[in-house]
Amino acid sequence: MALSSVIHKDTRELRIHESLDELSTDLADYIAELSESCVKERGFFCIALSGGSLVGLLRKICEAPYNKTVDWARWHFFWADERVVSKNHPDSNYKLAKDGILSKVPVIPSHVHSMNDAASAEAAANEYEFTIRQLVRTRVIDVSEISDCPKFDLVLLGMGPHGHVASLFPDHDALNEKDEWVTFLTDSPNPPPERITFTLPVINSASHVALVVTGEHKAEAVKSVMNGAGTDCPSLPAQMVRPTSGKLVWFLDSAAASQLDVSSSS
Ligand SMILES: O=C(O)[C@H](O)[C@@H](O)[C@H](O)[C@H](O)COP(=O)(O)O
């Protein structure tokens, strides 16, 4: 149960939770409901996620009742970003999701669309974009009515303490990428340096984007993002997450929300 749930003027929703356990349960409810409605409407549920603490917070969706009630066979699983390391490396976002989620629920192996760990960052990014293009063509992934971008049913992101999302870092050129769906970095400010990431046009074309942010060390960045959310010149990558026709929900714990004036923001 959310401690406070606030709808902002710009249709951003904040769900603030007292404990990580409550947040994890609410996140599981949210994903299960979305999955049900997408499967009913389109026959598939296309979910993309990044790495970090977010994956641990997805633990409840792998437990009862969701492990039995969710239609896992209709899920297609993607990564919003990946580190260019082998799939069994501790830094791999694939490994994180495999250990934390995919090893616990019956997603069909051919529906797990991971990035090639045997190619260069550039080649793996191109290959991933090609995979996504094929799935858009066959309408497994929906397509945006506004651009020709893929319209993922849900993109789940964490946020770093300096406001980065996926592998899109403040002041990095990758933020300006408008044409590619998937791009690569060889100079990430956070290790490892080589990464592959969805671009902003893809993130912002999703039907639903959820940012899951916890901990006091993120409170300052959460405040900056919320304060600058309406600005025409956003500087933090998390401020640039503005779905064009989709919905944006922030899942926060009370520590991450501690610098927000929640009462005045509704
Ligand atoms: O591969 C990555 O680096 C992640 O995808 C990244 O975008 C992550 O989500 C944030 O850094 C938040 O991570 P934490 O929640 O662990 O702070």
The ligand as a Gaussian input file, in Angstrom:
#p B3LYP/6-31G(d) Opt

LIG

0 1
 O       23.673000      -0.953000     -15.929000
 C       23.444000       0.024000     -15.252000
 O       24.335000       0.724000     -14.795000
 C       22.032000       0.298000     -14.912000
 O       21.153000      -0.132000     -15.824000
 C       21.766000       1.682000     -14.380000
 O       21.026000       2.549000     -15.176000
 C       21.091000       1.516000     -13.041000
 O       19.722000       1.251000     -13.193000
 C       21.306000       2.750000     -12.188000
 O       22.676000       2.980000     -12.073000
 C       20.739000       2.613000     -10.811000
 O       21.389000       1.568000     -10.166000
 P       21.168000       1.343000      -8.606000
 O       19.700000       1.232000      -8.414000
 O       21.895000       0.067000      -8.289000
 O       21.750000       2.539000      -7.930000

